[in-house]
Amino acid sequence: MRVVDYSDKIQGLSVIEEFVTEQEETSLIDAVDKETWCGLGISPNPELKRRTQQYGHLFSYRYRKVLQEYGPLPAFVESTVARIMEHKLMPQPPNHLLINEYNAGQGIMPHVGSYLSLSLSMLSVSAVPNSFIFMAIADAPTLFGPAILSLSLLSACIMRFSSIDGDHTVDVLLPRRSIVVLSGAARYQYKHSISKDLIETSSDGVTVQRDRRVSYTFRTIIAWEASDDCGCDAKARSKADPTAPRAAACSSQMT
Ligand SMILES: O=C(O)CCC(=O)C(=O)O
């Protein structure tokens, strides 16, 4: 394992390379390929334009809330979760695992990881308070805890981080079998996205040839339902007090 610390570019952002071995990658892929995928017209979450699986809890993109507790995360992910906790990458064990599959032409639109809000009628629609401080002010709990992790399997990709005030963009290489850790500003003050391109070139000239990519995203659900306060004045808020962890941003998960 090798930690690549991006905190000089974005506070709270790091990538741990070789987080899982090749053998572990194969078992993680075999495990999900035996399970049922949803998305692309298949329930739950038929509206998603890529295939997904959820474990621990079922989050509905349509209703913007957690609908069901499935139970503990599956056994095939136990050793990965143990490693996450051993390295103190999350303050609390994850209770939600989202698996995304990206094939040719599939990516994910810019969104803040604190909230998976969606409107079916628009591609980029909603934003929410996303800090504990702001939660108290707005009485609007966020759904997920302060660290979000995503493990890249089968393919590398470039994740683009764009500050919610639009002033700063950083492209980060997520190598195959690495895990990216989003906390602090990376988690609350930046949107992240992945392009649909099969050949991606980052702003600093790194080129990635994408293949089928499967990501395991680990989160801790802290509330089942988020506020309807869409926080559309997020930009104004973050400009007003850029140091406070209270920025919100528009999010979209539709692609
Ligand atoms: O695929 C990834 O690594 C990120 C997934 C993600 O950001 C999400 O599903 O919200």
Ligand as a Chemical Component Dictionary entry (heavy atoms), coordinates in Angstrom:
data_LIG
# 
_chem_comp.id                   LIG 
_chem_comp.type                 NON-POLYMER 
_chem_comp.pdbx_formal_charge   0 
_chem_comp.three_letter_code    LIG 
# 
loop_
_chem_comp_atom.comp_id 
_chem_comp_atom.atom_id 
_chem_comp_atom.alt_atom_id 
_chem_comp_atom.type_symbol 
_chem_comp_atom.charge 
_chem_comp_atom.model_Cartn_x 
_chem_comp_atom.model_Cartn_y 
_chem_comp_atom.model_Cartn_z 
_chem_comp_atom.pdbx_ordinal 
LIG O1 O1 O 0 -17.302 5.291 -8.834 1  
LIG C1 C1 C 0 -16.792 5.957 -7.943 2  
LIG O2 O2 O 0 -15.621 5.773 -7.594 3  
LIG C2 C2 C 0 -17.556 7.027 -7.234 4  
LIG C3 C3 C 0 -19.012 6.734 -7.075 5  
LIG C4 C4 C 0 -19.749 7.898 -6.493 6  
LIG O3 O3 O 0 -19.234 8.972 -6.328 7  
LIG C5 C5 C 0 -21.147 7.758 -6.117 8  
LIG O4 O4 O 0 -21.780 6.747 -6.447 9  
LIG O5 O5 O 0 -21.669 8.691 -5.489 10 
# 
loop_
_chem_comp_bond.comp_id 
_chem_comp_bond.atom_id_1 
_chem_comp_bond.atom_id_2 
_chem_comp_bond.value_order 
_chem_comp_bond.pdbx_ordinal 
LIG O1 C1 DOUB 1 
LIG C1 O2 SING 2 
LIG C1 C2 SING 3 
LIG C2 C3 SING 4 
LIG C3 C4 SING 5 
LIG C4 O3 DOUB 6 
LIG C4 C5 SING 7 
LIG C5 O4 DOUB 8 
LIG C5 O5 SING 9 
# 
